[in-house]
């Protein structure tokens, strides 16, 4: 996806009656807006200390775009010091059926510049009637496995890797952390921001869903649409619901960030409880009054800055040599 200079934001469709054609048209228009300079006032300006480029990763059966953030060369001793392999952060953006890595430039560029680190943001397959959540989950895992397996080519330290995501991206990151443990790939950390971790029939059976179903935004129809796309009829919803994983022990230490004015807030709280019960180190950090996508909205959500600083400090400690 390329950035555009200007783009108008489309009106939100009726998610309870949207057709596939309407979904694709809305996705295209919304993502053009998120990748435009017009959106920077809300999404934040990237850190000038980071270089940002698109690359493609050759994965089984597909070439997948990733947005790559590296510390910018500084010249002199600074440039020489950065010949050492960088810690790796594999990031997954939120949005599920809409969204692009560009919307996360603000935080990802700051992580790249200030840790410093190599941040690889996965432009995963978006949910659609012919593309369920399992496809996006495979994209997150396959990119992590590829970059770690080719760490020298990427300039990454395979022994210092973390996953990080927001919303549906946090769901994908949580699934990736579980798959990494099962494959013997050791992660140093997982950062899960406003994660939606339950795609089963109990997805809506949480007090926070009832409280924030239609305020501050009409999120319940979006969540219902998200679930319909994520888990096709006959599919096993538990396979893409980290909350119901059989074993959550031995996972990478987790930072679970929960904005409290969010229908999915109790998803994050319950997942943190399950991680703690399983013996996986976890920190639950709540941001009172913050809305669901607050980390990607520093232009209108003041607490985004504090959350970014907390994530930076958590990863700095986790990825230290």
C-alpha positions in Angstrom: 0.0 0.0 0.0 1.4 3.4 -0.9 0.8 6.6 1.0 -1.4 9.3 -0.5 -1.3 13.1 -0.1 -5.0 13.6 0.5 -8.0 11.4 0.9 -11.5 11.8 2.2 -12.7 9.5 4.9 -15.7 7.4 3.8 -18.9 7.3 5.9 -19.2 4.2 8.1 -21.5 1.6 6.5 -24.2 -0.5 8.1 -22.2 -3.5 9.2 -25.4 -5.5 9.9 -26.3 -5.4 6.2 -23.1 -4.7 4.3 -22.4 -6.7 1.1 -19.1 -8.1 0.0 -18.8 -5.4 -2.7 -19.6 -2.7 -0.2 -17.1 -4.0 2.2 -14.3 -4.0 -0.4 -15.2 -0.5 -1.5 -15.3 0.8 2.1 -12.0 -0.9 2.9 -10.3 0.6 -0.1 -11.5 4.1 0.7 -10.9 3.9 4.5 -7.4 2.5 4.0 -6.6 5.3 1.5 -7.6 7.8 4.2 -5.5 6.1 6.9 -2.5 6.1 4.6 -2.9 9.8 3.6 -1.2 12.9 4.9 -4.6 14.1 6.0 -4.8 11.4 8.6 -1.5 12.4 10.3 -3.2 15.0 12.5 -5.1 12.1 14.2 -2.7 9.2 13.7 0.5 11.1 14.6 3.7 12.0 12.8 6.4 9.3 12.5 9.6 9.7 14.5 12.2 11.3 12.2 14.8 9.0 13.7 13.4 6.0 11.9 13.5 4.9 8.3 10.3 3.4 6.9 10.0 1.3 3.8 7.7 -1.3 2.3 9.1 -4.7 1.5 7.7 -8.1 0.4 8.3 -11.3 2.2 8.2 -14.5 0.2 6.0 -16.9 2.2 4.6 -20.3 1.2 2.1 -19.6 -1.6 2.2 -15.8 -1.3 4.3 -12.7 -1.2 3.2 -10.6 1.7 3.9 -6.8 2.2 5.5 -5.7 5.4 6.2 -2.2 6.6 9.7 -2.1 8.0 11.1 0.4 10.5 14.7 0.8 11.3 16.7 3.4 13.2 17.9 6.0 10.7 21.7 6.2 10.0 23.3 8.9 12.1 26.8 8.8 10.6 30.1 8.5 12.5 30.2 6.4 15.6 26.4 6.1 15.6 26.3 4.3 12.2 29.2 2.0 13.3 27.4 1.0 16.5 24.3 -0.1 14.5 26.1 -2.7 12.6 25.2 -5.0 15.5 22.0 -7.0 15.0 18.9 -5.2 16.2 16.3 -6.7 18.5 13.2 -7.7 16.5 9.6 -6.6 17.0 7.0 -8.2 14.8 3.9 -6.0 14.8 0.3 -6.6 13.6 -2.1 -3.7 13.1 -5.7 -3.7 14.2 -8.9 -3.4 12.2 -9.5 -7.0 11.1 -11.5 -6.3 7.9 -10.0 -2.9 7.4 -6.6 -1.4 8.3 -3.0 -0.9 7.2 0.4 -0.9 8.8 0.6 2.8 7.9 -1.9 3.7 10.6 0.7 2.5 13.2 3.7 4.6 11.9 3.7 6.8 15.0 4.4 4.1 17.6 6.4 1.7 15.4 8.8 4.4 14.2 9.3 5.5 17.8 10.1 2.0 18.8 12.5 1.6 15.9 14.3 4.8 16.7 14.4 4.7 20.5 14.9 1.1 21.5 16.5 0.9 18.8 15.0 -2.1 17.0 13.9 -3.6 13.7 10.1 -3.4 13.6 8.4 -5.4 11.0 4.6 -4.7 10.7 2.6 -7.3 8.9 0.2 -6.2 6.2 -1.9 -9.3 6.8 -4.7 -10.6 4.7 -7.8 -8.7 5.9 -11.0 -10.5 6.9 -13.5 -11.1 4.1 -16.0 -13.9 3.2 -13.2 -15.7 1.5 -10.4 -14.8 4.0 -11.1 -15.9 7.6 -9.1 -15.0 10.7 -7.0 -18.2 10.3 -5.4 -16.6 7.2 -4.4 -13.5 9.0 -3.1 -15.6 11.9 -1.0 -17.6 9.5 0.4 -14.3 8.1 1.5 -13.1 11.6 3.2 -16.4 12.4 4.8 -16.9 9.0 6.4 -13.4 9.0 7.9 -14.0 12.5 9.2 -17.4 11.5 10.6 -16.0 8.3 12.4 -13.0 9.8 13.8 -15.1 12.6 14.9 -17.8 10.2 16.6 -15.2 8.0 17.8 -12.9 10.8 21.2 -12.2 9.4 19.7 -10.9 6.1 17.4 -8.6 8.1 20.0 -7.4 10.5 18.0 -8.9 13.4 19.1 -10.7 16.6 16.9 -13.9 16.6 17.5 -14.3 20.3 15.8 -11.0 21.1 12.4 -11.1 19.5 9.0 -9.9 20.6 5.4 -9.7 19.1 3.1 -6.6 19.4 -0.4 -5.9 18.2 -3.5 -3.9 18.7 -7.1 -5.2 18.7 -7.4 -7.9 16.1 -3.6 -7.5 15.7 -3.3 -8.3 19.4 -5.3 -11.4 18.9 -3.0 -12.5 16.0 0.0 -11.6 18.2 -1.3 -13.7 21.1 -1.9 -16.7 18.7 1.6 -16.1 17.3 3.1 -16.3 20.8 1.4 -19.6 21.4 2.6 -21.0 18.1 6.2 -19.8 18.9 6.2 -21.7 22.1 4.9 -24.8 20.4 7.6 -24.5 17.7 10.4 -23.9 20.2 10.9 -20.3 19.0 11.7 -18.3 22.2 10.2 -14.9 22.4 11.3 -12.3 24.9 7.9 -10.5 25.1 4.4 -10.0 23.8 2.5 -6.7 23.9 -1.2 -7.0 23.5 -3.1 -3.7 23.3 -7.0 -3.8 23.6 -7.0 -7.5 22.5 -10.1 -9.3 21.4 -9.3 -12.8 22.4 -12.6 -14.6 22.3 -14.2 -15.5 18.9 -16.6 -18.1 20.4 -20.2 -17.8 21.2 -19.2 -16.2 24.5 -17.5 -13.3 22.7 -20.3 -10.9 23.7 -20.9 -12.2 27.2 -18.8 -9.6 29.0 -20.0 -6.6 31.1 -17.7 -4.3 29.0 -19.5 -5.4 25.8 -22.9 -4.5 27.2 -21.7 -1.2 28.7 -19.9 0.1 25.5 -21.9 -1.6 22.8 -23.1 1.7 21.4 -21.1 4.3 23.2 -18.7 6.1 22.6 -19.2 4.4 19.1 -21.6 1.9 17.6 -19.1 -1.0 18.1 -21.5 -3.9 18.6 -22.5 -4.3 14.9 -18.8 -4.1 14.0 -17.9 -6.8 16.5 -20.7 -9.0 15.2 -19.5 -8.5 11.7 -16.0 -9.2 12.8 -17.0 -12.5 14.3 -19.0 -13.6 11.2 -16.0 -13.0 9.0 -13.4 -14.4 11.4 -15.1 -17.8 12.0 -16.9 -19.2 9.0 -19.8 -21.6 9.7 -18.4 -25.0 10.7 -15.0 -23.7 11.7 -13.6 -24.2 15.2 -13.8 -20.8 16.9 -11.6 -22.0 19.8 -8.7 -22.5 17.3 -8.5 -18.7 16.9 -9.5 -17.7 20.4 -6.4 -17.5 22.7 -8.6 -17.2 25.7 -9.6 -20.9 25.2 -6.1 -22.2 24.5 -5.5 -25.5 26.4 -2.2 -24.3 27.8 -1.1 -20.7 28.4 2.0 -21.7 30.4 5.6 -21.1 29.2 4.7 -18.1 27.0 6.7 -14.9 26.6 6.1 -12.3 29.4 3.1 -10.2 28.4 2.1 -6.6 28.7 -1.7 -6.4 28.3 -2.9 -2.8 27.7 -6.6 -2.1 28.3 -8.4 1.1 27.5 -11.4 1.1 29.9 -14.0 2.8 27.6 -13.8 -0.3 25.3 -16.3 -3.1 24.6 -13.3 -5.5 24.5 -11.8 -4.3 27.8 -13.0 -7.5 29.6 -11.4 -9.6 26.9 -8.0 -8.2 27.9 -8.7 -8.4 31.6 -9.7 -12.0 31.4 -6.8 -13.0 29.2 -4.4 -11.4 31.7 -6.0 -13.5 34.4 -5.6 -16.7 32.4 -2.0 -16.0 31.7 -1.4 -15.3 35.4 -3.2 -18.5 36.4 -1.0 -20.4 33.9 2.2 -19.0 35.4 3.1 -16.8 32.5 4.4 -13.4 33.7 1.9 -10.7 32.8 1.3 -7.0 33.5 -2.2 -5.7 33.1 -2.1 -1.9 32.5 -5.4 0.0 32.3 -6.0 3.4 30.9 -9.1 5.0 32.4 -11.4 6.7 30.0 -9.4 5.7 26.9 -11.2 4.4 23.8 -10.5 1.2 21.9 -8.0 2.4 19.3 -6.4 5.0 21.5 -2.8 4.0 20.9 -3.1 4.8 17.2 -4.9 8.1 17.8 -2.4 10.4 19.6 -3.9 13.5 17.9 -7.2 13.0 19.9 -6.3 10.6 22.7 -3.8 12.1 25.2 -3.2 8.8 27.0 -1.7 7.4 23.8 1.6 9.0 24.7 1.7 7.4 28.1 0.8 4.0 26.7 3.5 4.3 24.0 6.1 5.2 26.7 5.0 2.2 28.8 5.3 -0.1 25.8 8.8 1.3 24.9 10.0 0.8 28.5 8.6 -2.8 28.7 10.2 -3.8 25.4 13.5 -2.0 26.3 13.8 -4.1 29.4 12.6 -7.4 27.7 14.9 -7.0 24.7 18.1 -5.9 26.5 21.2 -8.0 25.8 
